[in-house]
């Protein structure tokens, strides 16, 4: 019980606040701001393009990430993608990182749980944040860069919750989804409880999903349950993979499994 409580506390602390800093080399990239009506503020956007982008006329898929600040997860994901492209393990993509302002607000939907509120007092901004991405950021990236019609989203913890909520409630927004240790406990595990109903309404579209669960019991019980639901009732055109990672902790799973996730999702 003590381990479970500590796990829950750590997930909330690392989930609702801003991400921990790492000493990853910062790759060459573009940075600009988008004035958003949907979230009512300017958002900093970081964009990494693959080697050779400026010397070609090729169009590329786009991978979006919510924890996309230079002091967040943008550098290590950009560096990882660059490495995998050079190894010819994945096809080239453009990475678009969205810097956080109020992480707990932007990445969570509505919650009736008083327990959730004590850790994330500002919530229910996911719908506005999703509208910012789909109604404002997509067009901004389409105008500035050579992009194909394929796009995906990647995230961990609360950002993983946002990925999964988007996948289950608005699946047509992206073609591929990657979620590490998604906080599926949110709102009394609403997404997991209602998964069958949501899957029954899925579009007739080819979509890919990769998700993983660590040894954090307050997360793994729901990622494992969702895995079982998908085995029994996955949408017809969904290609999916679940990576159960009992040797990884909530704080290690992202870096431990990022290459596995990217290779499965973006392999040539």
C-alpha positions as CSV (number, residue, x, y, z in Angstrom):
1,X,0.0,0.0,0.0
2,X,2.9,2.4,0.8
3,X,4.4,1.8,-2.6
4,X,1.0,2.5,-4.3
5,X,0.5,5.7,-2.4
6,X,4.0,6.9,-3.2
7,X,3.4,6.0,-6.9
8,X,0.2,8.0,-7.0
9,X,1.8,11.0,-5.4
10,X,4.8,10.9,-7.7
11,X,2.5,10.6,-10.8
12,X,0.5,13.7,-9.7
13,X,3.5,15.8,-8.9
14,X,5.3,15.0,-12.1
15,X,2.1,15.0,-14.1
16,X,0.4,18.3,-13.2
17,X,3.6,20.4,-12.9
18,X,6.1,21.2,-15.7
19,X,8.5,18.5,-16.8
20,X,11.9,17.9,-15.2
21,X,14.9,19.4,-17.0
22,X,17.5,17.2,-18.7
23,X,20.9,18.1,-20.1
24,X,20.1,17.0,-23.7
25,X,22.0,18.8,-26.5
26,X,19.7,21.3,-28.1
27,X,19.5,20.6,-31.8
28,X,19.2,23.3,-34.5
29,X,15.5,24.2,-34.8
30,X,13.1,27.0,-35.5
31,X,11.2,28.8,-32.8
32,X,8.2,31.1,-33.2
33,X,5.1,32.2,-31.3
34,X,1.5,31.7,-32.3
35,X,-1.2,34.0,-30.9
36,X,-4.0,31.7,-30.1
37,X,-7.7,32.6,-29.7
38,X,-8.5,29.1,-28.6
39,X,-6.3,29.2,-25.5
40,X,-6.2,33.0,-25.1
41,X,-2.5,33.4,-25.1
42,X,0.7,33.2,-27.2
43,X,2.2,29.8,-27.4
44,X,5.9,29.1,-28.2
45,X,6.4,26.5,-30.9
46,X,9.7,24.6,-31.6
47,X,10.1,22.9,-35.0
48,X,12.9,20.4,-35.9
49,X,13.3,19.4,-39.5
50,X,15.3,16.4,-40.7
51,X,18.7,16.6,-42.3
52,X,18.4,17.5,-45.9
53,X,15.1,19.3,-45.5
54,X,16.4,22.6,-46.9
55,X,18.0,20.9,-49.9
56,X,15.0,18.9,-51.1
57,X,11.4,19.4,-52.2
58,X,10.1,16.4,-50.3
59,X,7.1,16.7,-48.0
60,X,7.2,15.0,-44.5
61,X,4.8,13.7,-41.9
62,X,4.6,15.8,-38.7
63,X,4.9,14.5,-35.1
64,X,3.4,16.9,-32.6
65,X,4.2,16.9,-28.9
66,X,2.7,18.9,-26.0
67,X,5.7,18.8,-23.7
68,X,7.7,20.5,-26.5
69,X,9.6,23.2,-24.8
70,X,13.4,23.4,-25.2
71,X,13.6,22.8,-21.4
72,X,11.1,20.0,-21.6
73,X,11.1,16.9,-23.9
74,X,11.7,18.5,-27.3
75,X,15.5,18.1,-27.4
76,X,15.8,14.5,-26.5
77,X,13.0,13.4,-28.9
78,X,14.4,15.5,-31.7
79,X,17.9,13.9,-31.1
80,X,16.4,10.5,-31.0
81,X,14.4,10.9,-34.2
82,X,17.6,12.3,-35.9
83,X,19.5,9.2,-34.8
84,X,16.9,6.7,-35.9
85,X,16.6,8.4,-39.3
86,X,20.4,8.2,-39.8
87,X,20.2,4.5,-38.9
88,X,17.4,4.2,-41.4
89,X,15.2,2.7,-38.7
90,X,12.4,5.2,-39.3
91,X,11.2,7.4,-42.1
92,X,12.0,11.1,-41.8
93,X,9.5,13.3,-40.0
94,X,9.2,16.9,-38.8
95,X,8.9,17.4,-35.0
96,X,6.7,20.2,-33.7
97,X,7.0,20.9,-30.0
98,X,4.5,23.1,-28.1
99,X,5.9,24.7,-25.0
100,X,3.9,24.4,-21.8
101,X,2.3,27.2,-19.8
102,X,-0.2,25.6,-17.5
103,X,0.4,21.9,-18.1
104,X,-2.3,20.5,-15.8
105,X,-4.9,22.7,-17.3
106,X,-4.0,22.1,-21.0
107,X,-3.6,18.3,-20.8
108,X,-6.7,17.3,-18.7
109,X,-10.3,17.1,-19.5
110,X,-13.2,17.5,-17.1
111,X,-13.1,15.6,-13.9
112,X,-15.7,15.0,-11.2
113,X,-13.1,13.6,-8.8
114,X,-12.3,15.8,-5.8
115,X,-9.1,13.8,-5.4
116,X,-7.9,15.0,-8.9
117,X,-8.7,18.6,-8.0
118,X,-6.4,18.7,-5.0
119,X,-3.4,18.0,-7.2
120,X,-4.5,19.7,-10.5
121,X,-6.5,22.8,-9.4
122,X,-6.5,24.2,-13.0
123,X,-8.1,21.6,-15.3
124,X,-10.5,21.0,-18.2
125,X,-8.4,22.8,-20.7
126,X,-7.8,19.9,-23.0
127,X,-10.7,20.7,-25.4
128,X,-9.3,24.3,-25.9
129,X,-5.8,23.0,-26.3
130,X,-6.9,20.5,-28.8
131,X,-8.8,23.2,-30.7
132,X,-5.6,25.3,-30.7
133,X,-3.7,22.4,-32.3
134,X,-6.3,21.5,-34.9
135,X,-7.7,24.9,-35.8
136,X,-4.6,27.1,-35.5
137,X,-1.4,25.2,-35.2
138,X,-2.0,22.7,-38.1
139,X,-2.5,25.6,-40.6
140,X,0.5,27.5,-39.2
141,X,2.7,24.4,-39.8
142,X,1.2,23.7,-43.1
143,X,1.9,27.2,-44.3
144,X,5.5,27.3,-43.0
145,X,6.8,23.8,-43.9
146,X,6.5,21.1,-46.5
147,X,4.3,18.6,-44.9
148,X,2.5,15.5,-46.1
149,X,-1.1,14.6,-45.1
150,X,0.1,12.3,-42.3
151,X,0.5,13.5,-38.7
152,X,0.8,12.1,-35.3
153,X,1.1,13.0,-31.6
154,X,3.4,11.8,-28.8
155,X,3.2,12.3,-25.0
156,X,4.0,10.9,-21.6
157,X,2.1,11.0,-18.2
158,X,-0.5,13.8,-18.4
159,X,0.6,14.5,-22.0
160,X,0.0,10.8,-22.6
161,X,-3.5,11.2,-21.2
162,X,-4.1,14.0,-23.7
163,X,-2.8,11.7,-26.5
164,X,-5.2,8.9,-25.4
165,X,-8.2,11.3,-24.9
166,X,-7.6,12.6,-28.4
167,X,-7.3,9.1,-29.8
168,X,-10.5,7.9,-28.1
169,X,-12.7,11.0,-28.4
170,X,-11.5,12.7,-31.6
171,X,-9.5,10.0,-33.5
172,X,-9.6,11.6,-36.9
173,X,-7.3,14.4,-35.8
174,X,-4.2,12.3,-36.2
175,X,-3.0,9.2,-38.1
176,X,-0.7,7.9,-35.4
177,X,-0.7,8.2,-31.6
178,X,2.1,7.4,-29.1
179,X,1.5,7.5,-25.3
180,X,3.9,6.6,-22.5
181,X,2.4,5.8,-19.1
182,X,-0.7,7.8,-19.8
183,X,-2.5,9.1,-16.7
184,X,-5.6,7.0,-17.4
185,X,-6.7,7.3,-13.7
186,X,-8.0,10.7,-14.5
187,X,-11.6,11.4,-13.7
188,X,-12.0,7.9,-12.1
189,X,-10.5,6.2,-15.2
190,X,-13.3,7.6,-17.4
191,X,-11.6,6.7,-20.7
192,X,-11.0,3.1,-19.8
193,X,-14.5,2.6,-18.4
194,X,-16.0,4.0,-21.6
195,X,-13.6,2.5,-24.1
196,X,-16.0,0.0,-25.6
197,X,-18.6,2.7,-26.4
198,X,-15.9,5.1,-27.8
199,X,-14.5,2.3,-30.0
200,X,-17.9,1.5,-31.4
201,X,-18.0,5.0,-32.8
202,X,-14.6,5.0,-34.5
203,X,-14.2,6.3,-38.0
204,X,-13.5,4.1,-41.0
205,X,-9.9,5.2,-41.1
206,X,-6.5,3.5,-40.7
207,X,-5.0,4.7,-37.4
208,X,-2.0,3.5,-35.5
209,X,-1.7,3.5,-31.7
210,X,1.4,2.6,-29.5
211,X,1.1,2.9,-25.7
212,X,3.1,1.7,-22.7
213,X,2.6,1.2,-19.0
214,X,5.3,1.2,-16.3
215,X,5.3,-0.5,-12.9
216,X,3.3,2.4,-11.4
217,X,0.2,0.5,-10.2
218,X,-2.1,3.5,-10.4
219,X,-1.3,3.6,-14.2
220,X,-0.5,0.0,-15.1
221,X,-3.9,-1.4,-13.9
222,X,-5.6,0.9,-16.5
223,X,-3.2,0.4,-19.4
224,X,-3.5,-3.3,-18.9
225,X,-7.3,-3.1,-18.8
226,X,-7.3,-1.0,-22.0
227,X,-5.0,-3.6,-23.6
228,X,-7.6,-6.3,-22.8
229,X,-10.4,-4.1,-24.2
230,X,-8.5,-3.6,-27.4
231,X,-7.8,-7.4,-27.7
232,X,-11.6,-8.0,-27.5
233,X,-13.0,-5.0,-29.3
234,X,-10.4,-3.0,-31.3
235,X,-11.8,-0.9,-34.2
236,X,-11.4,-2.7,-37.5
237,X,-8.8,-0.4,-39.1
238,X,-6.8,0.3,-35.9
239,X,-3.3,-1.1,-35.8
240,X,-2.1,-1.1,-32.2
241,X,0.6,-2.2,-29.9
242,X,0.8,-2.2,-26.1
243,X,4.2,-2.4,-24.3
244,X,3.9,-3.6,-20.7
245,X,7.1,-2.4,-19.0
246,X,7.0,-3.7,-15.3
247,X,10.8,-3.1,-14.9
248,X,10.4,0.6,-15.7
249,X,9.2,3.4,-13.3
250,X,7.0,6.3,-14.2
251,X,10.1,8.5,-14.4
252,X,12.1,6.2,-16.6
253,X,9.7,4.7,-19.1
254,X,9.7,7.6,-21.6
255,X,13.5,7.4,-22.2
256,X,13.7,3.6,-21.9
257,X,11.0,2.9,-24.6
258,X,11.1,5.9,-26.9
259,X,13.1,4.2,-29.6
260,X,10.9,1.1,-29.5
261,X,7.8,3.3,-29.9
262,X,9.2,5.4,-32.7
263,X,10.4,2.4,-34.6
264,X,7.1,0.6,-34.4
265,X,5.1,3.7,-35.4
266,X,7.4,5.2,-38.0
267,X,9.3,2.3,-39.4
268,X,9.9,2.3,-43.2
